[in-house]
Amino acid sequence: MATDQYKAHHVGEWASLRSTSPEIAEAIFEVANYDEKLAEEIWQQQGSDEVLFRAFDKTEQNTLIWDNKPVERRNI
């Protein structure tokens, strides 16, 4: 079974490769229950409200990046 440290590293690497904020990537994996195939599908949709609510709950930032596109807190 993967450790939390492994999951955090994997999610961080996954986010970097997809030009996506770590908070969004972490939220995607939480929603996908760490199923990478499902996470990829969610990421491709680029706009899950559940993911964005979770992501902004993880940070004080007002703008996060999803596939090189800014997403502003005020727009969700």
N, CA, C and O atoms as a Maestro MAE file, in Angstrom:
{
 s_m_m2io_version
 :::
 2.0.0
}

f_m_ct {
 s_m_title
 :::
 protein
 m_atom[304] {
  # First column is atom index #
  i_m_mmod_type
  r_m_x_coord
  r_m_y_coord
  r_m_z_coord
  i_m_residue_number
  s_m_chain_name
  s_m_pdb_residue_name
  s_m_pdb_atom_name
  i_m_atomic_number
  :::
  1 25 0.844 -1.187 0.000 1 A "MET " " N  " 7
  2 3 0.000 0.000 0.000 1 A "MET " " CA " 6
  3 2 0.885 1.245 0.000 1 A "MET " " C  " 6
  4 15 1.900 1.284 0.696 1 A "MET " " O  " 8
  5 25 0.512 2.247 -0.766 2 A "ALA " " N  " 7
  6 3 1.300 3.465 -0.875 2 A "ALA " " CA " 6
  7 2 1.178 4.296 0.402 2 A "ALA " " C  " 6
  8 15 0.107 4.397 1.000 2 A "ALA " " O  " 8
  9 25 2.295 4.882 0.797 3 A "THR " " N  " 7
  10 3 2.293 5.735 1.978 3 A "THR " " CA " 6
  11 2 1.820 7.135 1.610 3 A "THR " " C  " 6
  12 15 1.775 7.497 0.434 3 A "THR " " O  " 8
  13 25 1.470 7.916 2.623 4 A "ASP " " N  " 7
  14 3 1.053 9.301 2.375 4 A "ASP " " CA " 6
  15 2 2.185 10.103 1.744 4 A "ASP " " C  " 6
  16 15 1.947 10.953 0.886 4 A "ASP " " O  " 8
  17 25 3.414 9.830 2.169 5 A "GLN " " N  " 7
  18 3 4.573 10.539 1.607 5 A "GLN " " CA " 6
  19 2 4.727 10.200 0.121 5 A "GLN " " C  " 6
  20 15 4.991 11.087 -0.691 5 A "GLN " " O  " 8
  21 25 4.567 8.945 -0.233 6 A "TYR " " N  " 7
  22 3 4.637 8.537 -1.638 6 A "TYR " " CA " 6
  23 2 3.530 9.210 -2.440 6 A "TYR " " C  " 6
  24 15 3.773 9.733 -3.528 6 A "TYR " " O  " 8
  25 25 2.316 9.195 -1.900 7 A "LYS " " N  " 7
  26 3 1.189 9.812 -2.602 7 A "LYS " " CA " 6
  27 2 1.450 11.291 -2.841 7 A "LYS " " C  " 6
  28 15 1.197 11.795 -3.935 7 A "LYS " " O  " 8
  29 25 1.950 11.986 -1.836 8 A "ALA " " N  " 7
  30 3 2.217 13.424 -1.966 8 A "ALA " " CA " 6
  31 2 3.261 13.678 -3.042 8 A "ALA " " C  " 6
  32 15 3.111 14.598 -3.846 8 A "ALA " " O  " 8
  33 25 4.325 12.865 -3.065 9 A "HIS " " N  " 7
  34 3 5.365 13.026 -4.085 9 A "HIS " " CA " 6
  35 2 4.794 12.739 -5.470 9 A "HIS " " C  " 6
  36 15 5.032 13.497 -6.409 9 A "HIS " " O  " 8
  37 25 4.062 11.674 -5.596 10 A "HIS " " N  " 7
  38 3 3.486 11.283 -6.886 10 A "HIS " " CA " 6
  39 2 2.528 12.356 -7.402 10 A "HIS " " C  " 6
  40 15 2.570 12.712 -8.579 10 A "HIS " " O  " 8
  41 25 1.678 12.865 -6.536 11 A "VAL " " N  " 7
  42 3 0.713 13.891 -6.930 11 A "VAL " " CA " 6
  43 2 1.449 15.170 -7.324 11 A "VAL " " C  " 6
  44 15 1.063 15.830 -8.289 11 A "VAL " " O  " 8
  45 25 2.493 15.526 -6.596 12 A "GLY " " N  " 7
  46 3 3.276 16.710 -6.931 12 A "GLY " " CA " 6
  47 2 3.935 16.587 -8.287 12 A "GLY " " C  " 6
  48 15 3.932 17.536 -9.071 12 A "GLY " " O  " 8
  49 25 4.498 15.428 -8.570 13 A "GLU " " N  " 7
  50 3 5.117 15.170 -9.867 13 A "GLU " " CA " 6
  51 2 4.062 15.194 -10.976 13 A "GLU " " C  " 6
  52 15 4.287 15.774 -12.039 13 A "GLU " " O  " 8
  53 25 2.932 14.574 -10.728 14 A "TRP " " N  " 7
  54 3 1.828 14.527 -11.679 14 A "TRP " " CA " 6
  55 2 1.379 15.949 -12.012 14 A "TRP " " C  " 6
  56 15 1.160 16.274 -13.178 14 A "TRP " " O  " 8
  57 25 1.242 16.797 -10.988 15 A "ALA " " N  " 7
  58 3 0.826 18.192 -11.186 15 A "ALA " " CA " 6
  59 2 1.836 18.949 -12.036 15 A "ALA " " C  " 6
  60 15 1.463 19.688 -12.947 15 A "ALA " " O  " 8
  61 25 3.102 18.763 -11.738 16 A "SER " " N  " 7
  62 3 4.159 19.460 -12.468 16 A "SER " " CA " 6
  63 2 4.151 19.093 -13.945 16 A "SER " " C  " 6
  64 15 4.283 19.964 -14.805 16 A "SER " " O  " 8
  65 25 3.997 17.818 -14.238 17 A "LEU " " N  " 7
  66 3 3.974 17.363 -15.631 17 A "LEU " " CA " 6
  67 2 2.778 17.911 -16.405 17 A "LEU " " C  " 6
  68 15 2.818 17.998 -17.633 17 A "LEU " " O  " 8
  69 25 1.726 18.278 -15.698 18 A "ARG " " N  " 7
  70 3 0.487 18.750 -16.344 18 A "ARG " " CA " 6
  71 2 0.273 20.250 -16.176 18 A "ARG " " C  " 6
  72 15 -0.808 20.764 -16.465 18 A "ARG " " O  " 8
  73 25 1.310 20.954 -15.707 19 A "SER " " N  " 7
  74 3 1.224 22.408 -15.495 19 A "SER " " CA " 6
  75 2 -0.030 22.775 -14.710 19 A "SER " " C  " 6
  76 15 -0.810 23.640 -15.107 19 A "SER " " O  " 8
  77 25 -0.194 22.088 -13.587 20 A "THR " " N  " 7
  78 3 -1.375 22.247 -12.738 20 A "THR " " CA " 6
  79 2 -0.916 22.482 -11.302 20 A "THR " " C  " 6
  80 15 0.037 21.856 -10.837 20 A "THR " " O  " 8
  81 25 -1.593 23.380 -10.608 21 A "SER " " N  " 7
  82 3 -1.258 23.655 -9.207 21 A "SER " " CA " 6
  83 2 -1.351 22.377 -8.380 21 A "SER " " C  " 6
  84 15 -2.244 21.556 -8.592 21 A "SER " " O  " 8
  85 25 -0.426 22.214 -7.438 22 A "PRO " " N  " 7
  86 3 -0.462 21.017 -6.582 22 A "PRO " " CA " 6
  87 2 -1.778 20.867 -5.826 22 A "PRO " " C  " 6
  88 15 -2.236 19.747 -5.600 22 A "PRO " " O  " 8
  89 25 -2.387 21.980 -5.436 23 A "GLU " " N  " 7
  90 3 -3.654 21.915 -4.712 23 A "GLU " " CA " 6
  91 2 -4.749 21.311 -5.584 23 A "GLU " " C  " 6
  92 15 -5.561 20.518 -5.108 23 A "GLU " " O  " 8
  93 25 -4.771 21.684 -6.855 24 A "ILE " " N  " 7
  94 3 -5.761 21.119 -7.771 24 A "ILE " " CA " 6
  95 2 -5.475 19.639 -7.990 24 A "ILE " " C  " 6
  96 15 -6.395 18.821 -7.971 24 A "ILE " " O  " 8
  97 25 -4.225 19.294 -8.193 25 A "ALA " " N  " 7
  98 3 -3.871 17.887 -8.400 25 A "ALA " " CA " 6
  99 2 -4.251 17.045 -7.185 25 A "ALA " " C  " 6
  100 15 -4.801 15.952 -7.328 25 A "ALA " " O  " 8
  101 25 -3.957 17.553 -6.001 26 A "GLU " " N  " 7
  102 3 -4.298 16.812 -4.787 26 A "GLU " " CA " 6
  103 2 -5.818 16.619 -4.685 26 A "GLU " " C  " 6
  104 15 -6.289 15.536 -4.339 26 A "GLU " " O  " 8
  105 25 -6.571 17.668 -4.986 27 A "ALA " " N  " 7
  106 3 -8.033 17.577 -4.938 27 A "ALA " " CA " 6
  107 2 -8.559 16.590 -5.986 27 A "ALA " " C  " 6
  108 15 -9.499 15.841 -5.720 27 A "ALA " " O  " 8
  109 25 -7.956 16.593 -7.167 28 A "ILE " " N  " 7
  110 3 -8.352 15.643 -8.215 28 A "ILE " " CA " 6
  111 2 -8.160 14.219 -7.721 28 A "ILE " " C  " 6
  112 15 -9.054 13.386 -7.866 28 A "ILE " " O  " 8
  113 25 -7.000 13.933 -7.138 29 A "PHE " " N  " 7
  114 3 -6.729 12.579 -6.655 29 A "PHE " " CA " 6
  115 2 -7.642 12.196 -5.503 29 A "PHE " " C  " 6
  116 15 -8.031 11.035 -5.386 29 A "PHE " " O  " 8
  117 25 -7.990 13.154 -4.648 30 A "GLU " " N  " 7
  118 3 -8.931 12.850 -3.566 30 A "GLU " " CA " 6
  119 2 -10.286 12.455 -4.142 30 A "GLU " " C  " 6
  120 15 -10.876 11.459 -3.725 30 A "GLU " " O  " 8
  121 25 -10.776 13.236 -5.102 31 A "VAL " " N  " 7
  122 3 -12.075 12.943 -5.722 31 A "VAL " " CA " 6
  123 2 -12.023 11.599 -6.445 31 A "VAL " " C  " 6
  124 15 -13.000 10.850 -6.447 31 A "VAL " " O  " 8
  125 25 -10.876 11.299 -7.061 32 A "ALA " " N  " 7
  126 3 -10.706 10.046 -7.804 32 A "ALA " " CA " 6
  127 2 -10.327 8.881 -6.897 32 A "ALA " " C  " 6
  128 15 -10.110 7.769 -7.379 32 A "ALA " " O  " 8
  129 25 -10.243 9.120 -5.596 33 A "ASN " " N  " 7
  130 3 -9.837 8.096 -4.637 33 A "ASN " " CA " 6
  131 2 -8.498 7.463 -5.031 33 A "ASN " " C  " 6
  132 15 -8.304 6.253 -4.915 33 A "ASN " " O  " 8
  133 25 -7.590 8.311 -5.496 34 A "TYR " " N  " 7
  134 3 -6.233 7.947 -5.907 34 A "TYR " " CA " 6
  135 2 -6.177 6.939 -7.049 34 A "TYR " " C  " 6
  136 15 -5.194 6.210 -7.188 34 A "TYR " " O  " 8
  137 25 -7.210 6.895 -7.853 35 A "ASP " " N  " 7
  138 3 -7.235 6.087 -9.078 35 A "ASP " " CA " 6
  139 2 -6.682 6.980 -10.189 35 A "ASP " " C  " 6
  140 15 -7.322 7.950 -10.593 35 A "ASP " " O  " 8
  141 25 -5.492 6.643 -10.677 36 A "GLU " " N  " 7
  142 3 -4.812 7.522 -11.634 36 A "GLU " " CA " 6
  143 2 -5.575 7.669 -12.952 36 A "GLU " " C  " 6
  144 15 -5.577 8.749 -13.543 36 A "GLU " " O  " 8
  145 25 -6.207 6.624 -13.409 37 A "LYS " " N  " 7
  146 3 -6.970 6.710 -14.662 37 A "LYS " " CA " 6
  147 2 -8.145 7.681 -14.503 37 A "LYS " " C  " 6
  148 15 -8.385 8.518 -15.372 37 A "LYS " " O  " 8
  149 25 -8.863 7.565 -13.406 38 A "LEU " " N  " 7
  150 3 -9.968 8.472 -13.137 38 A "LEU " " CA " 6
  151 2 -9.460 9.901 -12.923 38 A "LEU " " C  " 6
  152 15 -10.086 10.861 -13.373 38 A "LEU " " O  " 8
  153 25 -8.342 10.031 -12.246 39 A "ALA " " N  " 7
  154 3 -7.744 11.360 -12.034 39 A "ALA " " CA " 6
  155 2 -7.435 12.029 -13.369 39 A "ALA " " C  " 6
  156 15 -7.684 13.222 -13.544 39 A "ALA " " O  " 8
  157 25 -6.901 11.271 -14.293 40 A "GLU " " N  " 7
  158 3 -6.588 11.801 -15.624 40 A "GLU " " CA " 6
  159 2 -7.869 12.267 -16.332 40 A "GLU " " C  " 6
  160 15 -7.874 13.312 -16.983 40 A "GLU " " O  " 8
  161 25 -8.932 11.505 -16.206 41 A "GLU " " N  " 7
  162 3 -10.206 11.886 -16.830 41 A "GLU " " CA " 6
  163 2 -10.743 13.179 -16.221 41 A "GLU " " C  " 6
  164 15 -11.220 14.055 -16.941 41 A "GLU " " O  " 8
  165 25 -10.666 13.297 -14.910 42 A "ILE " " N  " 7
  166 3 -11.131 14.512 -14.232 42 A "ILE " " CA " 6
  167 2 -10.287 15.703 -14.679 42 A "ILE " " C  " 6
  168 15 -10.819 16.776 -14.962 42 A "ILE " " O  " 8
  169 25 -8.984 15.510 -14.740 43 A "TRP " " N  " 7
  170 3 -8.081 16.591 -15.151 43 A "TRP " " CA " 6
  171 2 -8.418 17.060 -16.563 43 A "TRP " " C  " 6
  172 15 -8.411 18.262 -16.831 43 A "TRP " " O  " 8
  173 25 -8.711 16.131 -17.462 44 A "GLN " " N  " 7
  174 3 -9.024 16.493 -18.842 44 A "GLN " " CA " 6
  175 2 -10.317 17.294 -18.950 44 A "GLN " " C  " 6
  176 15 -10.473 18.086 -19.879 44 A "GLN " " O  " 8
  177 25 -11.241 17.101 -18.019 45 A "GLN " " N  " 7
  178 3 -12.505 17.838 -18.036 45 A "GLN " " CA " 6
  179 2 -12.307 19.313 -17.698 45 A "GLN " " C  " 6
  180 15 -13.087 20.161 -18.130 45 A "GLN " " O  " 8
  181 25 -11.281 19.614 -16.937 46 A "GLN " " N  " 7
  182 3 -10.896 20.981 -16.569 46 A "GLN " " CA " 6
  183 2 -12.045 21.842 -16.074 46 A "GLN " " C  " 6
  184 15 -12.350 22.871 -16.678 46 A "GLN " " O  " 8
  185 25 -12.673 21.446 -15.007 47 A "GLY " " N  " 7
  186 3 -13.703 22.313 -14.484 47 A "GLY " " CA " 6
  187 2 -14.608 21.696 -13.447 47 A "GLY " " C  " 6
  188 15 -15.741 22.149 -13.283 47 A "GLY " " O  " 8
  189 25 -14.167 20.709 -12.759 48 A "SER " " N  " 7
  190 3 -14.984 20.075 -11.734 48 A "SER " " CA " 6
  191 2 -15.131 21.016 -10.533 48 A "SER " " C  " 6
  192 15 -14.144 21.389 -9.899 48 A "SER " " O  " 8
  193 25 -16.383 21.393 -10.230 49 A "ASP " " N  " 7
  194 3 -16.621 22.268 -9.083 49 A "ASP " " CA " 6
  195 2 -16.136 21.628 -7.790 49 A "ASP " " C  " 6
  196 15 -15.538 22.301 -6.950 49 A "ASP " " O  " 8
  197 25 -16.388 20.340 -7.626 50 A "GLU " " N  " 7
  198 3 -15.956 19.660 -6.401 50 A "GLU " " CA " 6
  199 2 -14.444 19.753 -6.234 50 A "GLU " " C  " 6
  200 15 -13.956 20.013 -5.134 50 A "GLU " " O  " 8
  201 25 -13.702 19.542 -7.316 51 A "VAL " " N  " 7
  202 3 -12.243 19.635 -7.264 51 A "VAL " " CA " 6
  203 2 -11.826 21.058 -6.904 51 A "VAL " " C  " 6
  204 15 -10.965 21.257 -6.047 51 A "VAL " " O  " 8
  205 25 -12.431 22.038 -7.552 52 A "LEU " " N  " 7
  206 3 -12.034 23.421 -7.295 52 A "LEU " " CA " 6
  207 2 -12.355 23.854 -5.874 52 A "LEU " " C  " 6
  208 15 -11.547 24.548 -5.257 52 A "LEU " " O  " 8
  209 25 -13.496 23.472 -5.339 53 A "PHE " " N  " 7
  210 3 -13.809 23.806 -3.946 53 A "PHE " " CA " 6
  211 2 -12.770 23.196 -3.011 53 A "PHE " " C  " 6
  212 15 -12.281 23.869 -2.104 53 A "PHE " " O  " 8
  213 25 -12.433 21.940 -3.224 54 A "ARG " " N  " 7
  214 3 -11.425 21.273 -2.384 54 A "ARG " " CA " 6
  215 2 -10.057 21.938 -2.528 54 A "ARG " " C  " 6
  216 15 -9.352 22.146 -1.541 54 A "ARG " " O  " 8
  217 25 -9.692 22.266 -3.757 55 A "ALA " " N  " 7
  218 3 -8.381 22.867 -4.006 55 A "ALA " " CA " 6
  219 2 -8.248 24.219 -3.303 55 A "ALA " " C  " 6
  220 15 -7.234 24.483 -2.657 55 A "ALA " " O  " 8
  221 25 -9.256 25.067 -3.423 56 A "PHE " " N  " 7
  222 3 -9.180 26.381 -2.788 56 A "PHE " " CA " 6
  223 2 -9.285 26.287 -1.265 56 A "PHE " " C  " 6
  224 15 -8.820 27.185 -0.564 56 A "PHE " " O  " 8
  225 25 -9.882 25.228 -0.745 57 A "ASP " " N  " 7
  226 3 -9.885 25.010 0.704 57 A "ASP " " CA " 6
  227 2 -8.490 24.712 1.236 57 A "ASP " " C  " 6
  228 15 -8.241 24.860 2.433 57 A "ASP " " O  " 8
  229 25 -7.581 24.295 0.366 58 A "LYS " " N  " 7
  230 3 -6.230 23.913 0.762 58 A "LYS " " CA " 6
  231 2 -5.258 25.087 0.764 58 A "LYS " " C  " 6
  232 15 -4.108 24.929 1.174 58 A "LYS " " O  " 8
  233 25 -5.698 26.269 0.312 59 A "THR " " N  " 7
  234 3 -4.769 27.379 0.153 59 A "THR " " CA " 6
  235 2 -5.457 28.714 0.385 59 A "THR " " C  " 6
  236 15 -6.684 28.817 0.354 59 A "THR " " O  " 8
  237 25 -4.648 29.725 0.617 60 A "GLU " " N  " 7
  238 3 -5.149 31.095 0.733 60 A "GLU " " CA " 6
  239 2 -5.049 31.824 -0.613 60 A "GLU " " C  " 6
  240 15 -5.549 32.940 -0.754 60 A "GLU " " O  " 8
  241 25 -4.411 31.199 -1.589 61 A "GLN " " N  " 7
  242 3 -4.237 31.825 -2.899 61 A "GLN " " CA " 6
  243 2 -5.591 32.071 -3.561 61 A "GLN " " C  " 6
  244 15 -6.543 31.316 -3.364 61 A "GLN " " O  " 8
  245 25 -5.653 33.132 -4.341 62 A "ASN " " N  " 7
  246 3 -6.883 33.461 -5.055 62 A "ASN " " CA " 6
  247 2 -6.892 32.955 -6.487 62 A "ASN " " C  " 6
  248 15 -7.928 32.984 -7.152 62 A "ASN " " O  " 8
  249 25 -5.740 32.491 -6.967 63 A "THR " " N  " 7
  250 3 -5.642 31.959 -8.322 63 A "THR " " CA " 6
  251 2 -4.829 30.674 -8.298 63 A "THR " " C  " 6
  252 15 -3.740 30.625 -7.726 63 A "THR " " O  " 8
  253 25 -5.364 29.642 -8.922 64 A "LEU " " N  " 7
  254 3 -4.650 28.385 -9.104 64 A "LEU " " CA " 6
  255 2 -4.581 28.102 -10.604 64 A "LEU " " C  " 6
  256 15 -5.285 28.728 -11.396 64 A "LEU " " O  " 8
  257 25 -3.739 27.167 -10.981 65 A "ILE " " N  " 7
  258 3 -3.531 26.853 -12.396 65 A "ILE " " CA " 6
  259 2 -4.006 25.440 -12.693 65 A "ILE " " C  " 6
  260 15 -3.672 24.498 -11.974 65 A "ILE " " O  " 8
  261 25 -4.794 25.300 -13.765 66 A "TRP " " N  " 7
  262 3 -5.268 23.990 -14.241 66 A "TRP " " CA " 6
  263 2 -4.856 23.907 -15.703 66 A "TRP " " C  " 6
  264 15 -5.431 24.588 -16.552 66 A "TRP " " O  " 8
  265 25 -3.868 23.081 -15.999 67 A "ASP " " N  " 7
  266 3 -3.365 22.919 -17.370 67 A "ASP " " CA " 6
  267 2 -2.978 24.274 -17.983 67 A "ASP " " C  " 6
  268 15 -3.420 24.634 -19.074 67 A "ASP " " O  " 8
  269 25 -2.144 25.004 -17.249 68 A "ASN " " N  " 7
  270 3 -1.645 26.319 -17.678 68 A "ASN " " CA " 6
  271 2 -2.719 27.388 -17.776 68 A "ASN " " C  " 6
  272 15 -2.449 28.468 -18.302 68 A "ASN " " O  " 8
  273 25 -3.914 27.133 -17.294 69 A "LYS " " N  " 7
  274 3 -4.998 28.120 -17.344 69 A "LYS " " CA " 6
  275 2 -5.327 28.562 -15.920 69 A "LYS " " C  " 6
  276 15 -5.575 27.727 -15.050 69 A "LYS " " O  " 8
  277 25 -5.329 29.873 -15.683 70 A "PRO " " N  " 7
  278 3 -5.656 30.351 -14.336 70 A "PRO " " CA " 6
  279 2 -7.131 30.142 -14.003 70 A "PRO " " C  " 6
  280 15 -8.013 30.322 -14.842 70 A "PRO " " O  " 8
  281 25 -7.368 29.756 -12.751 71 A "VAL " " N  " 7
  282 3 -8.720 29.619 -12.220 71 A "VAL " " CA " 6
  283 2 -8.763 30.499 -10.974 71 A "VAL " " C  " 6
  284 15 -7.960 30.330 -10.057 71 A "VAL " " O  " 8
  285 25 -9.694 31.424 -10.949 72 A "GLU " " N  " 7
  286 3 -9.784 32.348 -9.818 72 A "GLU " " CA " 6
  287 2 -10.850 31.900 -8.827 72 A "GLU " " C  " 6
  288 15 -11.923 31.418 -9.191 72 A "GLU " " O  " 8
  289 25 -10.505 32.081 -7.578 73 A "ARG " " N  " 7
  290 3 -11.404 31.691 -6.473 73 A "ARG " " CA " 6
  291 2 -12.774 32.330 -6.657 73 A "ARG " " C  " 6
  292 15 -13.791 31.677 -6.422 73 A "ARG " " O  " 8
  293 25 -12.820 33.557 -7.061 74 A "ARG " " N  " 7
  294 3 -14.095 34.283 -7.150 74 A "ARG " " CA " 6
  295 2 -15.005 33.731 -8.254 74 A "ARG " " C  " 6
  296 15 -16.195 34.042 -8.290 74 A "ARG " " O  " 8
  297 25 -14.443 32.909 -9.157 75 A "ASN " " N  " 7
  298 3 -15.227 32.378 -10.265 75 A "ASN " " CA " 6
  299 2 -15.815 31.002 -9.996 75 A "ASN " " C  " 6
  300 15 -16.424 30.405 -10.883 75 A "ASN " " O  " 8
  301 25 -15.641 30.498 -8.796 76 A "ILE " " N  " 7
  302 3 -16.219 29.178 -8.508 76 A "ILE " " CA " 6
  303 2 -17.356 29.295 -7.530 76 A "ILE " " C  " 6
  304 15 -17.966 28.288 -7.168 76 A "ILE " " O  " 8
  :::
 }
 m_bond[303] {
  # First column is bond index #
  i_m_from
  i_m_to
  i_m_order
  :::
  1 1 2 1
  2 2 3 1
  3 3 4 2
  4 3 5 1
  5 5 6 1
  6 6 7 1
  7 7 8 2
  8 7 9 1
  9 9 10 1
  10 10 11 1
  11 11 12 2
  12 11 13 1
  13 13 14 1
  14 14 15 1
  15 15 16 2
  16 15 17 1
  17 17 18 1
  18 18 19 1
  19 19 20 2
  20 19 21 1
  21 21 22 1
  22 22 23 1
  23 23 24 2
  24 23 25 1
  25 25 26 1
  26 26 27 1
  27 27 28 2
  28 27 29 1
  29 29 30 1
  30 30 31 1
  31 31 32 2
  32 31 33 1
  33 33 34 1
  34 34 35 1
  35 35 36 2
  36 35 37 1
  37 37 38 1
  38 38 39 1
  39 39 40 2
  40 39 41 1
  41 41 42 1
  42 42 43 1
  43 43 44 2
  44 43 45 1
  45 45 46 1
  46 46 47 1
  47 47 48 2
  48 47 49 1
  49 49 50 1
  50 50 51 1
  51 51 52 2
  52 51 53 1
  53 53 54 1
  54 54 55 1
  55 55 56 2
  56 55 57 1
  57 57 58 1
  58 58 59 1
  59 59 60 2
  60 59 61 1
  61 61 62 1
  62 62 63 1
  63 63 64 2
  64 63 65 1
  65 65 66 1
  66 66 67 1
  67 67 68 2
  68 67 69 1
  69 69 70 1
  70 70 71 1
  71 71 72 2
  72 71 73 1
  73 73 74 1
  74 74 75 1
  75 75 76 2
  76 75 77 1
  77 77 78 1
  78 78 79 1
  79 79 80 2
  80 79 81 1
  81 81 82 1
  82 82 83 1
  83 83 84 2
  84 83 85 1
  85 85 86 1
  86 86 87 1
  87 87 88 2
  88 87 89 1
  89 89 90 1
  90 90 91 1
  91 91 92 2
  92 91 93 1
  93 93 94 1
  94 94 95 1
  95 95 96 2
  96 95 97 1
  97 97 98 1
  98 98 99 1
  99 99 100 2
  100 99 101 1
  101 101 102 1
  102 102 103 1
  103 103 104 2
  104 103 105 1
  105 105 106 1
  106 106 107 1
  107 107 108 2
  108 107 109 1
  109 109 110 1
  110 110 111 1
  111 111 112 2
  112 111 113 1
  113 113 114 1
  114 114 115 1
  115 115 116 2
  116 115 117 1
  117 117 118 1
  118 118 119 1
  119 119 120 2
  120 119 121 1
  121 121 122 1
  122 122 123 1
  123 123 124 2
  124 123 125 1
  125 125 126 1
  126 126 127 1
  127 127 128 2
  128 127 129 1
  129 129 130 1
  130 130 131 1
  131 131 132 2
  132 131 133 1
  133 133 134 1
  134 134 135 1
  135 135 136 2
  136 135 137 1
  137 137 138 1
  138 138 139 1
  139 139 140 2
  140 139 141 1
  141 141 142 1
  142 142 143 1
  143 143 144 2
  144 143 145 1
  145 145 146 1
  146 146 147 1
  147 147 148 2
  148 147 149 1
  149 149 150 1
  150 150 151 1
  151 151 152 2
  152 151 153 1
  153 153 154 1
  154 154 155 1
  155 155 156 2
  156 155 157 1
  157 157 158 1
  158 158 159 1
  159 159 160 2
  160 159 161 1
  161 161 162 1
  162 162 163 1
  163 163 164 2
  164 163 165 1
  165 165 166 1
  166 166 167 1
  167 167 168 2
  168 167 169 1
  169 169 170 1
  170 170 171 1
  171 171 172 2
  172 171 173 1
  173 173 174 1
  174 174 175 1
  175 175 176 2
  176 175 177 1
  177 177 178 1
  178 178 179 1
  179 179 180 2
  180 179 181 1
  181 181 182 1
  182 182 183 1
  183 183 184 2
  184 183 185 1
  185 185 186 1
  186 186 187 1
  187 187 188 2
  188 187 189 1
  189 189 190 1
  190 190 191 1
  191 191 192 2
  192 191 193 1
  193 193 194 1
  194 194 195 1
  195 195 196 2
  196 195 197 1
  197 197 198 1
  198 198 199 1
  199 199 200 2
  200 199 201 1
  201 201 202 1
  202 202 203 1
  203 203 204 2
  204 203 205 1
  205 205 206 1
  206 206 207 1
  207 207 208 2
  208 207 209 1
  209 209 210 1
  210 210 211 1
  211 211 212 2
  212 211 213 1
  213 213 214 1
  214 214 215 1
  215 215 216 2
  216 215 217 1
  217 217 218 1
  218 218 219 1
  219 219 220 2
  220 219 221 1
  221 221 222 1
  222 222 223 1
  223 223 224 2
  224 223 225 1
  225 225 226 1
  226 226 227 1
  227 227 228 2
  228 227 229 1
  229 229 230 1
  230 230 231 1
  231 231 232 2
  232 231 233 1
  233 233 234 1
  234 234 235 1
  235 235 236 2
  236 235 237 1
  237 237 238 1
  238 238 239 1
  239 239 240 2
  240 239 241 1
  241 241 242 1
  242 242 243 1
  243 243 244 2
  244 243 245 1
  245 245 246 1
  246 246 247 1
  247 247 248 2
  248 247 249 1
  249 249 250 1
  250 250 251 1
  251 251 252 2
  252 251 253 1
  253 253 254 1
  254 254 255 1
  255 255 256 2
  256 255 257 1
  257 257 258 1
  258 258 259 1
  259 259 260 2
  260 259 261 1
  261 261 262 1
  262 262 263 1
  263 263 264 2
  264 263 265 1
  265 265 266 1
  266 266 267 1
  267 267 268 2
  268 267 269 1
  269 269 270 1
  270 270 271 1
  271 271 272 2
  272 271 273 1
  273 273 274 1
  274 274 275 1
  275 275 276 2
  276 275 277 1
  277 277 278 1
  278 278 279 1
  279 279 280 2
  280 279 281 1
  281 281 282 1
  282 282 283 1
  283 283 284 2
  284 283 285 1
  285 285 286 1
  286 286 287 1
  287 287 288 2
  288 287 289 1
  289 289 290 1
  290 290 291 1
  291 291 292 2
  292 291 293 1
  293 293 294 1
  294 294 295 1
  295 295 296 2
  296 295 297 1
  297 297 298 1
  298 298 299 1
  299 299 300 2
  300 299 301 1
  301 301 302 1
  302 302 303 1
  303 303 304 2
  :::
 }
}
